[in-house]
Amino acid sequence: MSVTATFTVTGMTCGHCVSSVTEELTELDGVTDVAVELDSGAVTVTSTRELSQAEVKAAITTAGYDLVG
Ligand SMILES: [Cu+2]
């Protein structure tokens, strides 16, 4: 099973921010791919299970950014 969900992250300004967010999200159980669009803040996460908003928010907060919504 593969689930794709898109989230909006604010506060990212450069490639380093993109790597931080990608790294934290990749550490979530079941995540197989993370695609970050720096300009729009759109973060697309592909995983083998449905992720909860809470765990995604926690990962993004740990990275130092904010999840919209
Ligand atoms: Cu940065």
N, CA, C, O and the ligand as a Tripos MOL2 file, in Angstrom:
@<TRIPOS>MOLECULE
protein
  277   275    70     0     0
PROTEIN
NO_CHARGES

@<TRIPOS>ATOM
      1 N           0.8460   -1.1930    0.0000 N.3       1 MET1
      2 CA          0.0000    0.0000    0.0000 C.3       1 MET1
      3 C           0.8790    1.2390    0.0000 C.2       1 MET1
      4 O           1.8840    1.3020    0.7070 O.2       1 MET1
      5 N           0.4980    2.2020   -0.7830 N.am      2 SER2
      6 CA          1.2560    3.4410   -0.8360 C.3       2 SER2
      7 C           0.3050    4.6230   -0.7150 C.2       2 SER2
      8 O          -0.6470    4.7610   -1.4840 O.2       2 SER2
      9 N           0.5810    5.4630    0.2590 N.am      3 VAL3
     10 CA         -0.2560    6.6330    0.5140 C.3       3 VAL3
     11 C           0.5600    7.8880    0.2340 C.2       3 VAL3
     12 O           1.7050    8.0050    0.6720 O.2       3 VAL3
     13 N          -0.0330    8.8210   -0.4960 N.am      4 THR4
     14 CA          0.6460   10.0810   -0.7490 C.3       4 THR4
     15 C          -0.1840   11.2130   -0.1520 C.2       4 THR4
     16 O          -1.3880   11.3090   -0.3910 O.2       4 THR4
     17 N           0.4730   12.0610    0.6230 N.am      5 ALA5
     18 CA         -0.2260   13.1920    1.2280 C.3       5 ALA5
     19 C           0.6310   14.4370    1.0800 C.2       5 ALA5
     20 O           1.8570   14.3740    1.1580 O.2       5 ALA5
     21 N          -0.0310   15.5760    0.8640 N.am      6 THR6
     22 CA          0.7110   16.8200    0.7220 C.3       6 THR6
     23 C           0.4030   17.7520    1.8890 C.2       6 THR6
     24 O          -0.7510   17.9410    2.2720 O.2       6 THR6
     25 N           1.4570   18.3220    2.4370 N.am      7 PHE7
     26 CA          1.3340   19.2390    3.5700 C.3       7 PHE7
     27 C           1.9780   20.5560    3.1750 C.2       7 PHE7
     28 O           2.7890   20.6070    2.2490 O.2       7 PHE7
     29 N           1.6150   21.6270    3.8820 N.am      8 THR8
     30 CA          2.2510   22.9100    3.6240 C.3       8 THR8
     31 C           3.0790   23.3060    4.8460 C.2       8 THR8
     32 O           2.5860   23.3500    5.9730 O.2       8 THR8
     33 N           4.3420   23.5890    4.5840 N.am      9 VAL9
     34 CA          5.2700   23.9380    5.6490 C.3       9 VAL9
     35 C           5.7410   25.3760    5.4540 C.2       9 VAL9
     36 O           6.1080   25.7740    4.3490 O.2       9 VAL9
     37 N           5.7270   26.1490    6.5360 N.am     10 THR10
     38 CA          6.2110   27.5220    6.4310 C.3      10 THR10
     39 C           7.5480   27.6630    7.1510 C.2      10 THR10
     40 O           7.8620   26.9010    8.0660 O.2      10 THR10
     41 N           8.3180   28.6400    6.7250 N.am     11 GLY11
     42 CA          9.5750   28.9480    7.3880 C.3      11 GLY11
     43 C          10.8120   28.4570    6.6610 C.2      11 GLY11
     44 O          11.9310   28.7960    7.0490 O.2      11 GLY11
     45 N          10.6310   27.6600    5.6070 N.am     12 MET12
     46 CA         11.7990   27.1500    4.8750 C.3      12 MET12
     47 C          12.3170   28.2240    3.9110 C.2      12 MET12
     48 O          11.5490   28.8280    3.1620 O.2      12 MET12
     49 N          13.6230   28.4470    3.9470 N.am     13 THR13
     50 CA         14.1980   29.5030    3.1130 C.3      13 THR13
     51 C          15.3000   29.0320    2.1700 C.2      13 THR13
     52 O          15.6470   29.7390    1.2240 O.2      13 THR13
     53 N          15.8480   27.8590    2.4140 N.am     14 CYS14
     54 CA         16.9730   27.4250    1.5760 C.3      14 CYS14
     55 C          17.0800   25.9080    1.5340 C.2      14 CYS14
     56 O          16.2700   25.1940    2.1240 O.2      14 CYS14
     57 N          18.0780   25.4400    0.8360 N.am     15 GLY15
     58 CA         18.2770   23.9990    0.6630 C.3      15 GLY15
     59 C          18.5040   23.2770    1.9750 C.2      15 GLY15
     60 O          18.1470   22.1090    2.1240 O.2      15 GLY15
     61 N          19.1040   23.9840    2.9310 N.am     16 HIS16
     62 CA         19.3390   23.3580    4.2320 C.3      16 HIS16
     63 C          18.0140   23.0650    4.9260 C.2      16 HIS16
     64 O          17.8410   22.0120    5.5400 O.2      16 HIS16
     65 N          17.0860   24.0020    4.8210 N.am     17 CYS17
     66 CA         15.7580   23.8120    5.4100 C.3      17 CYS17
     67 C          15.0820   22.5950    4.7770 C.2      17 CYS17
     68 O          14.4690   21.7760    5.4620 O.2      17 CYS17
     69 N          15.2090   22.5020    3.4830 N.am     18 VAL18
     70 CA         14.6130   21.3760    2.7500 C.3      18 VAL18
     71 C          15.1820   20.0620    3.2610 C.2      18 VAL18
     72 O          14.4390   19.1030    3.4710 O.2      18 VAL18
     73 N          16.5130   20.0090    3.4670 N.am     19 SER19
     74 CA         17.0990   18.7520    3.9560 C.3      19 SER19
     75 C          16.6600   18.4370    5.3680 C.2      19 SER19
     76 O          16.4350   17.2730    5.6980 O.2      19 SER19
     77 N          16.5300   19.4600    6.2180 N.am     20 SER20
     78 CA         16.1050   19.2080    7.6000 C.3      20 SER20
     79 C          14.7120   18.6100    7.6390 C.2      20 SER20
     80 O          14.4640   17.6270    8.3370 O.2      20 SER20
     81 N          13.8040   19.2150    6.8840 N.am     21 VAL21
     82 CA         12.4200   18.7250    6.8420 C.3      21 VAL21
     83 C          12.3750   17.3160    6.2550 C.2      21 VAL21
     84 O          11.6840   16.4380    6.7710 O.2      21 VAL21
     85 N          13.1170   17.1150    5.1750 N.am     22 THR22
     86 CA         13.1460   15.8070    4.5260 C.3      22 THR22
     87 C          13.6580   14.7420    5.4880 C.2      22 THR22
     88 O          13.1060   13.6440    5.5680 O.2      22 THR22
     89 N          14.7220   15.0790    6.2190 N.am     23 GLU23
     90 CA         15.3230   14.1340    7.1490 C.3      23 GLU23
     91 C          14.3600   13.7250    8.2620 C.2      23 GLU23
     92 O          14.2010   12.5400    8.5530 O.2      23 GLU23
     93 N          13.7200   14.7190    8.8810 N.am     24 GLU24
     94 CA         12.8050   14.3950    9.9860 C.3      24 GLU24
     95 C          11.6140   13.5770    9.5070 C.2      24 GLU24
     96 O          11.1940   12.6370   10.1820 O.2      24 GLU24
     97 N          11.0690   13.9270    8.3500 N.am     25 LEU25
     98 CA          9.9060   13.1920    7.8460 C.3      25 LEU25
     99 C          10.2890   11.7800    7.4290 C.2      25 LEU25
    100 O           9.5090   10.8420    7.5970 O.2      25 LEU25
    101 N          11.4930   11.6330    6.8850 N.am     26 THR26
    102 CA         11.9470   10.3120    6.4480 C.3      26 THR26
    103 C          12.0730    9.3610    7.6350 C.2      26 THR26
    104 O          11.9410    8.1460    7.4840 O.2      26 THR26
    105 N          12.3300    9.9270    8.8200 N.am     27 GLU27
    106 CA         12.4690    9.0960   10.0160 C.3      27 GLU27
    107 C          11.1460    8.5410   10.5230 C.2      27 GLU27
    108 O          11.1400    7.6190   11.3380 O.2      27 GLU27
    109 N          10.0380    9.0790   10.0600 N.am     28 LEU28
    110 CA          8.7380    8.5470   10.4910 C.3      28 LEU28
    111 C           8.5600    7.1380    9.9330 C.2      28 LEU28
    112 O           8.9480    6.8420    8.8030 O.2      28 LEU28
    113 N           7.9680    6.2860   10.7490 N.am     29 ASP29
    114 CA          7.7440    4.9040   10.3680 C.3      29 ASP29
    115 C           6.9110    4.8010    9.0860 C.2      29 ASP29
    116 O           5.8310    5.3850    8.9930 O.2      29 ASP29
    117 N           7.4140    4.0670    8.1150 N.am     30 GLY30
    118 CA          6.6630    3.8050    6.8910 C.3      30 GLY30
    119 C           6.8610    4.8060    5.7710 C.2      30 GLY30
    120 O           6.3520    4.6120    4.6670 O.2      30 GLY30
    121 N           7.5940    5.8760    6.0410 N.am     31 VAL31
    122 CA          7.7900    6.8850    4.9980 C.3      31 VAL31
    123 C           8.8250    6.3990    3.9810 C.2      31 VAL31
    124 O           9.9360    6.0100    4.3420 O.2      31 VAL31
    125 N           8.4380    6.4290    2.7050 N.am     32 THR32
    126 CA          9.3390    5.9370    1.6630 C.3      32 THR32
    127 C           9.8790    7.0520    0.7720 C.2      32 THR32
    128 O          10.9140    6.8900    0.1260 O.2      32 THR32
    129 N           9.1740    8.1850    0.7400 N.am     33 ASP33
    130 CA          9.6590    9.2820   -0.0950 C.3      33 ASP33
    131 C           9.1440   10.6240    0.4110 C.2      33 ASP33
    132 O           7.9990   10.7390    0.8470 O.2      33 ASP33
    133 N          10.0040   11.6340    0.3460 N.am     34 VAL34
    134 CA          9.6190   12.9890    0.7360 C.3      34 VAL34
    135 C          10.0700   13.9340   -0.3730 C.2      34 VAL34
    136 O          11.2360   13.9270   -0.7690 O.2      34 VAL34
    137 N           9.1400   14.7450   -0.8680 N.am     35 ALA35
    138 CA          9.4710   15.7140   -1.9110 C.3      35 ALA35
    139 C           9.0780   17.1010   -1.4270 C.2      35 ALA35
    140 O           7.9100   17.3620   -1.1380 O.2      35 ALA35
    141 N          10.0630   17.9880   -1.3400 N.am     36 VAL36
    142 CA          9.8220   19.3350   -0.8280 C.3      36 VAL36
    143 C           9.9770   20.3580   -1.9390 C.2      36 VAL36
    144 O          10.9640   20.3590   -2.6740 O.2      36 VAL36
    145 N           8.9780   21.2320   -2.0460 N.am     37 GLU37
    146 CA          9.0420   22.3320   -3.0060 C.3      37 GLU37
    147 C           9.3070   23.5870   -2.1790 C.2      37 GLU37
    148 O           8.4180   24.0710   -1.4800 O.2      37 GLU37
    149 N          10.5000   24.1000   -2.2560 N.am     38 LEU38
    150 CA         10.9090   25.2200   -1.4020 C.3      38 LEU38
    151 C          10.0430   26.4680   -1.5730 C.2      38 LEU38
    152 O           9.6150   27.0560   -0.5790 O.2      38 LEU38
    153 N           9.7810   26.8770   -2.7940 N.am     39 ASP39
    154 CA          9.0360   28.1160   -3.0430 C.3      39 ASP39
    155 C           7.6310   28.1280   -2.4520 C.2      39 ASP39
    156 O           7.2260   29.0960   -1.8100 O.2      39 ASP39
    157 N           6.8970   27.0470   -2.6730 N.am     40 SER40
    158 CA          5.5070   27.0050   -2.2090 C.3      40 SER40
    159 C           5.3780   26.4330   -0.8000 C.2      40 SER40
    160 O           4.3610   26.6440   -0.1390 O.2      40 SER40
    161 N           6.3880   25.7170   -0.3370 N.am     41 GLY41
    162 CA          6.3150   25.0710    0.9660 C.3      41 GLY41
    163 C           5.5510   23.7560    0.9170 C.2      41 GLY41
    164 O           5.2740   23.1530    1.9530 O.2      41 GLY41
    165 N           5.2130   23.3170   -0.2880 N.am     42 ALA42
    166 CA          4.4780   22.0630   -0.4300 C.3      42 ALA42
    167 C           5.4100   20.8740   -0.1740 C.2      42 ALA42
    168 O           6.4770   20.7560   -0.7770 O.2      42 ALA42
    169 N           4.9770   20.0050    0.7310 N.am     43 VAL43
    170 CA          5.7670   18.8310    1.0680 C.3      43 VAL43
    171 C           4.9120   17.6080    0.7970 C.2      43 VAL43
    172 O           3.8680   17.4170    1.4200 O.2      43 VAL43
    173 N           5.3560   16.7890   -0.1260 N.am     44 THR44
    174 CA          4.6090   15.5880   -0.4710 C.3      44 THR44
    175 C           5.3060   14.3760    0.1400 C.2      44 THR44
    176 O           6.4850   14.1220   -0.1080 O.2      44 THR44
    177 N           4.5500   13.6420    0.9370 N.am     45 VAL45
    178 CA          5.1110   12.4960    1.6420 C.3      45 VAL45
    179 C           4.4460   11.2160    1.1460 C.2      45 VAL45
    180 O           3.2200   11.1090    1.1260 O.2      45 VAL45
    181 N           5.2580   10.2620    0.7510 N.am     46 THR46
    182 CA          4.7490    8.9600    0.3370 C.3      46 THR46
    183 C           5.1030    7.9650    1.4310 C.2      46 THR46
    184 O           6.2390    7.9200    1.9020 O.2      46 THR46
    185 N           4.1090    7.1610    1.8320 N.am     47 SER47
    186 CA          4.3490    6.2270    2.9300 C.3      47 SER47
    187 C           3.5430    4.9510    2.7400 C.2      47 SER47
    188 O           2.6350    4.8840    1.9120 O.2      47 SER47
    189 N           3.8960    3.9440    3.5230 N.am     48 THR48
    190 CA          3.2280    2.6530    3.4110 C.3      48 THR48
    191 C           1.9930    2.5790    4.2940 C.2      48 THR48
    192 O           1.2680    1.5850    4.2760 O.2      48 THR48
    193 N           1.7570    3.6270    5.0640 N.am     49 ARG49
    194 CA          0.5500    3.6920    5.9070 C.3      49 ARG49
    195 C           0.1100    5.1440    5.9630 C.2      49 ARG49
    196 O           0.8500    6.0440    5.5650 O.2      49 ARG49
    197 N          -1.0960    5.3650    6.4590 N.am     50 GLU50
    198 CA         -1.5910    6.7300    6.5630 C.3      50 GLU50
    199 C          -0.9450    7.4130    7.7650 C.2      50 GLU50
    200 O          -0.9700    6.8810    8.8750 O.2      50 GLU50
    201 N          -0.3690    8.5870    7.5410 N.am     51 LEU51
    202 CA          0.2800    9.3150    8.6290 C.3      51 LEU51
    203 C          -0.7360   10.2100    9.3130 C.2      51 LEU51
    204 O          -1.6290   10.7480    8.6590 O.2      51 LEU51
    205 N          -0.6100   10.3750   10.6210 N.am     52 SER52
    206 CA         -1.5090   11.2890   11.3200 C.3      52 SER52
    207 C          -0.9380   12.6960   11.2220 C.2      52 SER52
    208 O           0.2720   12.8960   11.1220 O.2      52 SER52
    209 N          -1.8470   13.6600   11.2530 N.am     53 GLN53
    210 CA         -1.4590   15.0670   11.1900 C.3      53 GLN53
    211 C          -0.5050   15.3750   12.3540 C.2      53 GLN53
    212 O           0.4460   16.1420   12.2060 O.2      53 GLN53
    213 N          -0.7820   14.7600   13.5140 N.am     54 ALA54
    214 CA          0.0060   15.0270   14.7200 C.3      54 ALA54
    215 C           1.4590   14.5980   14.5680 C.2      54 ALA54
    216 O           2.3630   15.3260   14.9790 O.2      54 ALA54
    217 N           1.6930   13.4360   13.9880 N.am     55 GLU55
    218 CA          3.0830   12.9800   13.8810 C.3      55 GLU55
    219 C           3.8410   13.7620   12.8130 C.2      55 GLU55
    220 O           5.0440   13.9940   12.9330 O.2      55 GLU55
    221 N           3.1190   14.1660   11.7650 N.am     56 VAL56
    222 CA          3.7580   14.9770   10.7320 C.3      56 VAL56
    223 C           4.1140   16.3410   11.3150 C.2      56 VAL56
    224 O           5.1970   16.8740   11.0740 O.2      56 VAL56
    225 N           3.1830   16.8900   12.0840 N.am     57 LYS57
    226 CA          3.4220   18.1870   12.7130 C.3      57 LYS57
    227 C           4.6220   18.1090   13.6610 C.2      57 LYS57
    228 O           5.4640   19.0070   13.6850 O.2      57 LYS57
    229 N           4.6890   17.0340   14.4330 N.am     58 ALA58
    230 CA          5.7840   16.8630   15.3870 C.3      58 ALA58
    231 C           7.1270   16.8050   14.6680 C.2      58 ALA58
    232 O           8.1010   17.4110   15.1150 O.2      58 ALA58
    233 N           7.1790   16.0780   13.5590 N.am     59 ALA59
    234 CA          8.4250   15.9460   12.8070 C.3      59 ALA59
    235 C           8.8580   17.2990   12.2420 C.2      59 ALA59
    236 O          10.0390   17.6460   12.2660 O.2      59 ALA59
    237 N           7.8940   18.0460   11.7400 N.am     60 ILE60
    238 CA          8.2050   19.3480   11.1430 C.3      60 ILE60
    239 C           8.6330   20.3440   12.2200 C.2      60 ILE60
    240 O           9.5310   21.1590   12.0090 O.2      60 ILE60
    241 N           7.9770   20.2650   13.3720 N.am     61 THR61
    242 CA          8.3450   21.1400   14.4870 C.3      61 THR61
    243 C           9.7600   20.8080   14.9710 C.2      61 THR61
    244 O          10.5500   21.7010   15.2780 O.2      61 THR61
    245 N          10.0620   19.5190   15.0340 N.am     62 THR62
    246 CA         11.4110   19.0830   15.4460 C.3      62 THR62
    247 C          12.4580   19.6430   14.4930 C.2      62 THR62
    248 O          13.5520   20.0200   14.9130 O.2      62 THR62
    249 N          12.1200   19.6950   13.2200 N.am     63 ALA63
    250 CA         13.0500   20.2280   12.2210 C.3      63 ALA63
    251 C          13.2030   21.7430   12.3630 C.2      63 ALA63
    252 O          14.1690   22.3300   11.8760 O.2      63 ALA63
    253 N          12.2330   22.3630   13.0400 N.am     64 GLY64
    254 CA         12.3290   23.8060   13.2810 C.3      64 GLY64
    255 C          11.4020   24.6650   12.4200 C.2      64 GLY64
    256 O          11.6020   25.8720   12.2860 O.2      64 GLY64
    257 N          10.3780   24.0200   11.8350 N.am     65 TYR65
    258 CA          9.4670   24.7460   10.9480 C.3      65 TYR65
    259 C           8.0270   24.5350   11.3960 C.2      65 TYR65
    260 O           7.7640   23.8420   12.3790 O.2      65 TYR65
    261 N           7.0960   25.1420   10.6600 N.am     66 ASP66
    262 CA          5.7010   25.0460   11.0570 C.3      66 ASP66
    263 C           4.8410   24.3950    9.9790 C.2      66 ASP66
    264 O           5.0070   24.6360    8.7830 O.2      66 ASP66
    265 N           3.9280   23.5700   10.4440 N.am     67 LEU67
    266 CA          2.9670   22.9390    9.5380 C.3      67 LEU67
    267 C           1.7220   23.8130    9.4940 C.2      67 LEU67
    268 O           1.1930   24.1990   10.5360 O.2      67 LEU67
    269 N           1.2610   24.1220    8.3090 N.am     68 VAL68
    270 CA          0.0370   24.9070    8.1630 C.3      68 VAL68
    271 C          -1.1510   23.9650    8.2520 C.2      68 VAL68
    272 O          -1.2040   22.9590    7.5430 O.2      68 VAL68
    273 N          -2.1100   24.2870    9.1240 N.am     69 GLY69
    274 CA         -3.2980   23.4620    9.2460 C.3      69 GLY69
    275 C          -3.1950   22.4590   10.3560 C.2      69 GLY69
    276 O          -4.1280   21.6880   10.5800 O.2      69 GLY69
    277 CU         17.4800   27.0750    5.2350 Cu       70 CU70
@<TRIPOS>BOND
     1     1     2 1
     2     2     3 1
     3     3     4 2
     4     3     5 am
     5     5     6 1
     6     6     7 1
     7     7     8 2
     8     7     9 am
     9     9    10 1
    10    10    11 1
    11    11    12 2
    12    11    13 am
    13    13    14 1
    14    14    15 1
    15    15    16 2
    16    15    17 am
    17    17    18 1
    18    18    19 1
    19    19    20 2
    20    19    21 am
    21    21    22 1
    22    22    23 1
    23    23    24 2
    24    23    25 am
    25    25    26 1
    26    26    27 1
    27    27    28 2
    28    27    29 am
    29    29    30 1
    30    30    31 1
    31    31    32 2
    32    31    33 am
    33    33    34 1
    34    34    35 1
    35    35    36 2
    36    35    37 am
    37    37    38 1
    38    38    39 1
    39    39    40 2
    40    39    41 am
    41    41    42 1
    42    42    43 1
    43    43    44 2
    44    43    45 am
    45    45    46 1
    46    46    47 1
    47    47    48 2
    48    47    49 am
    49    49    50 1
    50    50    51 1
    51    51    52 2
    52    51    53 am
    53    53    54 1
    54    54    55 1
    55    55    56 2
    56    55    57 am
    57    57    58 1
    58    58    59 1
    59    59    60 2
    60    59    61 am
    61    61    62 1
    62    62    63 1
    63    63    64 2
    64    63    65 am
    65    65    66 1
    66    66    67 1
    67    67    68 2
    68    67    69 am
    69    69    70 1
    70    70    71 1
    71    71    72 2
    72    71    73 am
    73    73    74 1
    74    74    75 1
    75    75    76 2
    76    75    77 am
    77    77    78 1
    78    78    79 1
    79    79    80 2
    80    79    81 am
    81    81    82 1
    82    82    83 1
    83    83    84 2
    84    83    85 am
    85    85    86 1
    86    86    87 1
    87    87    88 2
    88    87    89 am
    89    89    90 1
    90    90    91 1
    91    91    92 2
    92    91    93 am
    93    93    94 1
    94    94    95 1
    95    95    96 2
    96    95    97 am
    97    97    98 1
    98    98    99 1
    99    99   100 2
   100    99   101 am
   101   101   102 1
   102   102   103 1
   103   103   104 2
   104   103   105 am
   105   105   106 1
   106   106   107 1
   107   107   108 2
   108   107   109 am
   109   109   110 1
   110   110   111 1
   111   111   112 2
   112   111   113 am
   113   113   114 1
   114   114   115 1
   115   115   116 2
   116   115   117 am
   117   117   118 1
   118   118   119 1
   119   119   120 2
   120   119   121 am
   121   121   122 1
   122   122   123 1
   123   123   124 2
   124   123   125 am
   125   125   126 1
   126   126   127 1
   127   127   128 2
   128   127   129 am
   129   129   130 1
   130   130   131 1
   131   131   132 2
   132   131   133 am
   133   133   134 1
   134   134   135 1
   135   135   136 2
   136   135   137 am
   137   137   138 1
   138   138   139 1
   139   139   140 2
   140   139   141 am
   141   141   142 1
   142   142   143 1
   143   143   144 2
   144   143   145 am
   145   145   146 1
   146   146   147 1
   147   147   148 2
   148   147   149 am
   149   149   150 1
   150   150   151 1
   151   151   152 2
   152   151   153 am
   153   153   154 1
   154   154   155 1
   155   155   156 2
   156   155   157 am
   157   157   158 1
   158   158   159 1
   159   159   160 2
   160   159   161 am
   161   161   162 1
   162   162   163 1
   163   163   164 2
   164   163   165 am
   165   165   166 1
   166   166   167 1
   167   167   168 2
   168   167   169 am
   169   169   170 1
   170   170   171 1
   171   171   172 2
   172   171   173 am
   173   173   174 1
   174   174   175 1
   175   175   176 2
   176   175   177 am
   177   177   178 1
   178   178   179 1
   179   179   180 2
   180   179   181 am
   181   181   182 1
   182   182   183 1
   183   183   184 2
   184   183   185 am
   185   185   186 1
   186   186   187 1
   187   187   188 2
   188   187   189 am
   189   189   190 1
   190   190   191 1
   191   191   192 2
   192   191   193 am
   193   193   194 1
   194   194   195 1
   195   195   196 2
   196   195   197 am
   197   197   198 1
   198   198   199 1
   199   199   200 2
   200   199   201 am
   201   201   202 1
   202   202   203 1
   203   203   204 2
   204   203   205 am
   205   205   206 1
   206   206   207 1
   207   207   208 2
   208   207   209 am
   209   209   210 1
   210   210   211 1
   211   211   212 2
   212   211   213 am
   213   213   214 1
   214   214   215 1
   215   215   216 2
   216   215   217 am
   217   217   218 1
   218   218   219 1
   219   219   220 2
   220   219   221 am
   221   221   222 1
   222   222   223 1
   223   223   224 2
   224   223   225 am
   225   225   226 1
   226   226   227 1
   227   227   228 2
   228   227   229 am
   229   229   230 1
   230   230   231 1
   231   231   232 2
   232   231   233 am
   233   233   234 1
   234   234   235 1
   235   235   236 2
   236   235   237 am
   237   237   238 1
   238   238   239 1
   239   239   240 2
   240   239   241 am
   241   241   242 1
   242   242   243 1
   243   243   244 2
   244   243   245 am
   245   245   246 1
   246   246   247 1
   247   247   248 2
   248   247   249 am
   249   249   250 1
   250   250   251 1
   251   251   252 2
   252   251   253 am
   253   253   254 1
   254   254   255 1
   255   255   256 2
   256   255   257 am
   257   257   258 1
   258   258   259 1
   259   259   260 2
   260   259   261 am
   261   261   262 1
   262   262   263 1
   263   263   264 2
   264   263   265 am
   265   265   266 1
   266   266   267 1
   267   267   268 2
   268   267   269 am
   269   269   270 1
   270   270   271 1
   271   271   272 2
   272   271   273 am
   273   273   274 1
   274   274   275 1
   275   275   276 2
@<TRIPOS>SUBSTRUCTURE
     1 MET1         2 RESIDUE 1 A MET
     2 SER2         6 RESIDUE 1 A SER
     3 VAL3        10 RESIDUE 1 A VAL
     4 THR4        14 RESIDUE 1 A THR
     5 ALA5        18 RESIDUE 1 A ALA
     6 THR6        22 RESIDUE 1 A THR
     7 PHE7        26 RESIDUE 1 A PHE
     8 THR8        30 RESIDUE 1 A THR
     9 VAL9        34 RESIDUE 1 A VAL
    10 THR10       38 RESIDUE 1 A THR
    11 GLY11       42 RESIDUE 1 A GLY
    12 MET12       46 RESIDUE 1 A MET
    13 THR13       50 RESIDUE 1 A THR
    14 CYS14       54 RESIDUE 1 A CYS
    15 GLY15       58 RESIDUE 1 A GLY
    16 HIS16       62 RESIDUE 1 A HIS
    17 CYS17       66 RESIDUE 1 A CYS
    18 VAL18       70 RESIDUE 1 A VAL
    19 SER19       74 RESIDUE 1 A SER
    20 SER20       78 RESIDUE 1 A SER
    21 VAL21       82 RESIDUE 1 A VAL
    22 THR22       86 RESIDUE 1 A THR
    23 GLU23       90 RESIDUE 1 A GLU
    24 GLU24       94 RESIDUE 1 A GLU
    25 LEU25       98 RESIDUE 1 A LEU
    26 THR26      102 RESIDUE 1 A THR
    27 GLU27      106 RESIDUE 1 A GLU
    28 LEU28      110 RESIDUE 1 A LEU
    29 ASP29      114 RESIDUE 1 A ASP
    30 GLY30      118 RESIDUE 1 A GLY
    31 VAL31      122 RESIDUE 1 A VAL
    32 THR32      126 RESIDUE 1 A THR
    33 ASP33      130 RESIDUE 1 A ASP
    34 VAL34      134 RESIDUE 1 A VAL
    35 ALA35      138 RESIDUE 1 A ALA
    36 VAL36      142 RESIDUE 1 A VAL
    37 GLU37      146 RESIDUE 1 A GLU
    38 LEU38      150 RESIDUE 1 A LEU
    39 ASP39      154 RESIDUE 1 A ASP
    40 SER40      158 RESIDUE 1 A SER
    41 GLY41      162 RESIDUE 1 A GLY
    42 ALA42      166 RESIDUE 1 A ALA
    43 VAL43      170 RESIDUE 1 A VAL
    44 THR44      174 RESIDUE 1 A THR
    45 VAL45      178 RESIDUE 1 A VAL
    46 THR46      182 RESIDUE 1 A THR
    47 SER47      186 RESIDUE 1 A SER
    48 THR48      190 RESIDUE 1 A THR
    49 ARG49      194 RESIDUE 1 A ARG
    50 GLU50      198 RESIDUE 1 A GLU
    51 LEU51      202 RESIDUE 1 A LEU
    52 SER52      206 RESIDUE 1 A SER
    53 GLN53      210 RESIDUE 1 A GLN
    54 ALA54      214 RESIDUE 1 A ALA
    55 GLU55      218 RESIDUE 1 A GLU
    56 VAL56      222 RESIDUE 1 A VAL
    57 LYS57      226 RESIDUE 1 A LYS
    58 ALA58      230 RESIDUE 1 A ALA
    59 ALA59      234 RESIDUE 1 A ALA
    60 ILE60      238 RESIDUE 1 A ILE
    61 THR61      242 RESIDUE 1 A THR
    62 THR62      246 RESIDUE 1 A THR
    63 ALA63      250 RESIDUE 1 A ALA
    64 GLY64      254 RESIDUE 1 A GLY
    65 TYR65      258 RESIDUE 1 A TYR
    66 ASP66      262 RESIDUE 1 A ASP
    67 LEU67      266 RESIDUE 1 A LEU
    68 VAL68      270 RESIDUE 1 A VAL
    69 GLY69      274 RESIDUE 1 A GLY
    70 CU70       277 GROUP 0 **** ****
